[in-house]
């Protein structure tokens, strides 16, 4: 049976996911069989697994770092927010229903057996399981029935390393404060702490590390400098997806992407962002579409009807429709594709309250949200004339006249997607298209952006190798391994 070590944080976005990914690569490079595990994740950024389910994108990156296939057992509980107070609940890769926040707190206790079963499965096939917590270890108001942090650590008897982020400020208070509010039995699970994302001279924080150790009794396990290569890795969540983007003066083509409240699988944008010849502009529903836009890209959504209403409420749909009438190009991915049709209905309330709405009318198709969720890796050739590999992750069937001009021919599965009669409006269910260098190059050629300059997937591998080397230089891997049990 494998040893295990859990990494919890003083808060969200302190770098837990990247630290686990980097350590997974570092320990895999030592010849260990490593598996990542996150008992509970909340994210609309998901990946299709080899065993036909879905897990959080962060665990997919960690599995890639460990050089192992994705499995639903790496993230047995995935919450996919559909509103401000509710989420779709995915257990071991399959949707089991939806729950509002209060109801989910009562539901968690019943999910612990599935979480522990998945953990045991991973332990039988690994030398080391690296466990990632969720949010903050100090959320003691949610401690009852917890399966994400100390509740799991105690139930599975997994020792904990606590991570604080010095870049956001207050790291001494956050680490010492966590010890203060934790139940003593929970605090006893913590074997040491790591201070992450340090900038400047490490010697200046030596006394800070000693102070934290003195107040908590936990071992100081390392001060990790900020890793700039993290920008080349897919983000865990949407915290920064709508943030300001630096202009690219040398870009030949500008892509406008509306960022809607329930944006999903937003890592579709990462390969486009990486290209010097493309400037990807995130815009809000209340913004005006920039006049120099070359392509409007509508990306995925976890609540398509609600996000279409948000697009209309902000008024941006008027600009998109006018742009299309002037001959502009519009491409929709998954939920974005569904919005582009003439009508959209969710009779069973799969993504929200049951209902229907008119679509944008950019394509002569309509969508009904029924049937099993399609979770599958796909390959094929698109209308852009290039082969691709990607994946589908959606509920709903889309039919109509424009599907007679499919966006793609899938290997072994036939026609997929739809294209307008003039060829300028396109929609597809395929995610991950532009992570394929061939497909991204074809899009850039169509838009006049010049040749693709980035080997995207190779760049992710280089960044993971760099992260592993970075952590190996600043953490004692042998000591971390000795803490695992």
N, C-alpha and C positions, 0 to 999 in steps of 0.2 A: 504494500500500500504506500502511496506517495506521502511525502511530507507536505505541509501546507503553511502558508503565511499570508495574513490578511493586511491590506493597506487601507486604512480609513483616513478621513480628512477632517480638518477643523471646520470645513465648509465646502460648498460646491465650487468646482472649477479651481481647485488648488493644485491640480496636476496629477491626480491619482491615476487616471487612465494612461497618460503618457509614461509615468514611472513604471507602471505594470508592463506596458508594451516594451519599454527599453530593457527592463529586467528579464522579460520573457526571451528577448533576442539574446541577451548576454548569457543567460543560463543555458539556452539552447546551443549557443556557440561552444559551451563547455561539454556538450554531449549529453546533457540531461533531457529527458522527455518532459516537456513543460506543457501545462494546460492553464489557460486563463479561466477565471470563474467570477461572475458577479451575480449574487443571489437575486437582486432586484435592481432593475434599471428603469429610468423614465426618459424616454427619448422617442421622437418621431423619425430619427435617423436610424434605419434598420438595414440588415443584410440578410440575404437568403442563405440558408445553411445547406451543407451536403446531404443532411438527412431530411430535407424538405420542409423546414420550418423557418422561423426568423428570430434573430437576436439583435441586440443593440450594435450599432456600427463600431463602437469602441471595442467591444469584445471581438468583433471581426478583425479589427486591426491587431489586437493582441494575439489572436490565433495566427494571423499572418506572421507576426513577429516570432512566434514560437515555431513557425513552419509546419503547422498542422491544419487539417481540414476543419471548417466551421461545424459546430454541433449545437443543437438546441440546448444541450445540457450546460453550455458555457454561460448561459444567461436564462435560467429557468423561468423567471418572472420579468416580463417586459411590459411596462405601462406606456401607452401611446396616447398622449393628451388629445382630447377631442373638444374640450371647452375649458373655461377657467377653473372649473371645479370637478371635472370628471375625465375619465380616461378609459380607453379600451384595454382590457386585461388579456395578455398573452401568456399562457403557461406551457412550458416546454415546447415552444414554437407554434402553438395553436391558439387562436382566439377562443376564449371561454365566456366572454361577455364584456359588459362595461359597468363601471361603478363610479359613483361620485366619491369625493375624497373621504367624507365621513364614513360612508358604507365600506370603503376599502379598508379602513382601519380595523373594522370588525372582520373583514374577509381574510386578512393576512394570516391569522393563526391557522386557518385551514390550508394555506399554501405552503407552510413550513415542511410538511412531509415530502412534497414534490421537490422543494429546494434541496433537502437533504439527500433525496434519492439521486438527483442529478450530480450533486457533489460526490457521493459515493461512487457513481459511475466513472467520473473523471479520475478519481483516485486510483481506480483499478488499472488504468492505462497510462499512468504517468509516474515520474519520479518526484515531481514538484508541481503543486497547484498554487498559483498566485491568485489570491482572492482580492477583489476590489470592493470596497464599501460604496455607499451611495450618500450624497449630500454630506451632512455633518454628523460626526459621532456624538456631538453634544445636544442633539435634538431630543432631550429627555422627555419632552412632552409627548413624543411619539414612541417612547420606549416600549410600552405595552404591546405585545404581539409582534415586536420588531423582527423582521427577517433580513434586513439590509445591512445592519451594522453589528452592534453588540449582541442583539438577539441571535443572529446567526453564529457569531464567534463563540458565544457561550454554548449554544446547542451542538455545534460541531467541534468544540474544543480546539479552536484555531487561534494561535497567538497573533497579536495585532501590532503593527507599526503605524504610528500616527503622523500624518503629513500636514505641515503648515506652509502657507505661501507668504513669503516675506515681501514679494512684489506688490501685494495689495495692502500692505501695512498692518500693524498691530499683531504681528506673529507671536510675540512673547505673550501678550494677553490672551490670544486665541488658544495657544497650547496650554498655558497655565490655567486658563479659565475652563478648558475642557476637563482637566483633572478635577477642578473644583466642583463641577456640577454632576459628574458621573457618579453613579452608584459605586461604592468601593469594590464590589465584586467585578463590575465591568472595567473599572480602571485597572484592576489587577491583570486583566488580559493584555494590556499594552506593555510591550517589552522595550520600546524605545521610540524615538521620534526623528523625523527628517525635516529639515527646513529647505524648502524648494524655491527656485527662481531667484536666487541671490544675484545682485548686480554690484560690482565694485570689488574692493579688496576684502577677501574672506577674513583676513586677520582682524578687521574692525568689528567682526561679529563674534569673535571667540568668547568674549565675556557674556554675550547674549545666550550662546549655547549653554554655557555653564550655569547661567541664571535659571534657564528653563529646566535643566536637569536637576538643579538644587531644589526648585519649588515642586517638581513633579515626582522625583525619584526615578524617572525614566532615563534610559541610556541615550546619549546623543549619538545618533547613528550616521549623521552626515549633513553637510551643508552643500546643496547642489546648485551650482551656478545656472543662470538662465540659459536655456538651449535654444538658439535661434533657428535651428533646423526644424523645430516643431511646426513652423509655418508651412512646411512641405507635407505635413501629415494631415489626414482628414480630421476635422474637428468632431468632438464628442456630441456637442449639442448646439442649439441655435442661439446661444447667448450673444455671439458676435456677428451673426449672419447679416443683420440689418445695420451694422455699424458703418461709419464713413469709410469709403474706399479711396485710396490714393489714386489720383489721375495718372494715366499712362500717356505721356506726351507723344511717344513713338507709336502708339497703337493706331492701326489703320481702320479698325472696325469696332463699333460700340454696341454692346448688347445690353438691353434694358430688362431687368428681372423684377417684377413686382414681388415684394416680400409681404405675404399675407399672414394672418394670425396663426394659422395651423400649418405652416410650411413643413414639409416632410422631405426626407432624402435630399437635403440641400447640398450634400457632397457631390451631387451632379455638377455643381458649379466649380469645384476645385480645379479640375483640369483646364477649364477655360480661363480661370483666374491666372493660372500658371503661365499662359502663353503671352509673351511680350506684345504680340500683334493684336491682342484682344483686350478691350477694356470692358469689364462686366460691372454694370452699374445697378446696385440695389436701389429700388425706389419704393416709396410708400404709396398706398392707395390714394392718398390725398395729394400726391405730387403730380406735376405736369410731366408728360412724357418728353424727354429731351428731343429737340428738333433734329439732332444729328444721329438719332438712333438708326442702326442698320438692321437689327433683329430684336423683336420682342420674344423673350423666352418665358413661358409660363411653366413653373416647375410643380412638383408634387404637393399634395395637401392631404392631411388626415381628416379634414371635414370639408369636403369639396363644396357643398351647397352653401355652407356658412362662409367660406372664403370667397366664393363668388359674390355673395351678398356684400362682403366687406369691400371687394373691388368696386362694386357698383356704388356703395355708400360713399366712398372716397371720390368717385367721379372719374377714376383713371380709365374705366372701360370705354368712355367716350373717346379718349385720346387713342386707345388701342384700335378701336373700330375705324376711326378716321385714318390712322396710320395704314391699316390694311386696305382701306378704299383707295388710298394713294399709291398702292402697289407695294407697300412694305411687307416684309417677311415676318411671319409669326410661327413659332414652333412651340408645341405643347408636349410636356412629358407627364404621363400618368394622370394625376388629378388635373393638371393644366390642359391636357388633351380632352378630358371630360368636360371641362368648362367651355371649351371651344365649340361644342356641338350646339344643336338647335334646342335641345331640352335635356334635362337631367332629373332623375327621380330616385328617391330612396324610400320605397313603400314600407319597408320593414324597420326603418330607423337604424340602419347599420352604422352610420356615421354621425347621427344626431337625431333630432325629432323627425318622424316620418314626414315626407313632403316631396314636392317637386318644384321645379323652377325652369324658366327659360334660360338657355345658355347664351353665349355670346353670338351664336349664329355664324361663326367663321367657317365652320365645316358642316356639311350636310350629313350629320350623324346625330344619334341620340344615345344616352346611356341610362341603364337601369341598374341600381345597386342591388344585385341579387347573386345568389350562388356562393360556392366556396371561394375562399381567398386563393388566388393563383400566386404561388410562390415557386419560382423555377428559374434556373440559370438558362440563358438562351444564347445562341449564336446565329448569325445570318448575314444578309447583305441588305443594306438600306437603299433607299431611292437616291441617295447621294453617290451611289456607285462604289461603295467601299464595304468590306466585311467588318463585322464587329462582334464583340462578346459583351454580354450584359446580363440583366436579370429583370424579371417581372415580379411585382409585389402589389397586387390590387384586388379589390372586389368590384364586380360590375361587368356588364357586357355592353359593348358599344357597336351599334350597327347603323347602316345608312348608305346612301348612294356614294359618298366619297370613299367608302372602304373598298370600292371597286378599283381605286388607285391606291394600293397599300403603301405605307411608308417603308415596310421591310418585308422580306421573305425570310422566315425563320427556318433554320435547318430542321427538317423533320416535323415542322408544325405549320407550314404554309404562310399565308398572307397575314400581315399584322399592321394595324394603324390605318391612317387615312390621309389623303392629300387632296387639296382643292384642284379644280379644273385647270387653273393657271399655274399650279405647282408652287405657289408662294406661301401657302398655308399648309402646315403639316402637323400631324399629331401621332404620338406613339406611346405605348405602355412600357417601353423598354427603358430601364434605368441603367446608369453606368456607361452609356453610349460613348461619351467623350473622354472617358478614361482610356478608351482604346485609341491609340495614337493614329490608327488608320482612319477612323471615323472623324476624329477631330480635325485631321488634315483635310478631309473631304469637305467638312463644313467651312473651314477657313478658305479653301479654294472657292467655294460657292459664293462666299461673302466678299471675296477680294482682299482677304487679310494677309495674303502672302503665305509662304510655307510654314508648317508647324515647326517649332523650334525646341519643343520639350518632349522628352521621353518620360511620360508621366509615371508609369508604373515602376520603371527603373529608378526614378527619382524618389519614390516612396521607399523602395528598398535601401537606397543610399542613406536616406534620412533615418531609417530604423537602425541601420548599422552604426551611423553616427551617434544616435541616441544611446545605443548599447555601450559604445566606447566612452561616451561622456559620463554615463553612470558608473561604469567600471573604474573610471579615474577618480571619482569623488565619493564613492560608497565602497565599503568593505563587503564584497559579495560573499566571502567566506563567512563573515559574521552573520550576515542576513540568513544564509543557508543554515547556520547553526541554530538560529532562533526558530526555524520552521520545525513543526512536529506533526 
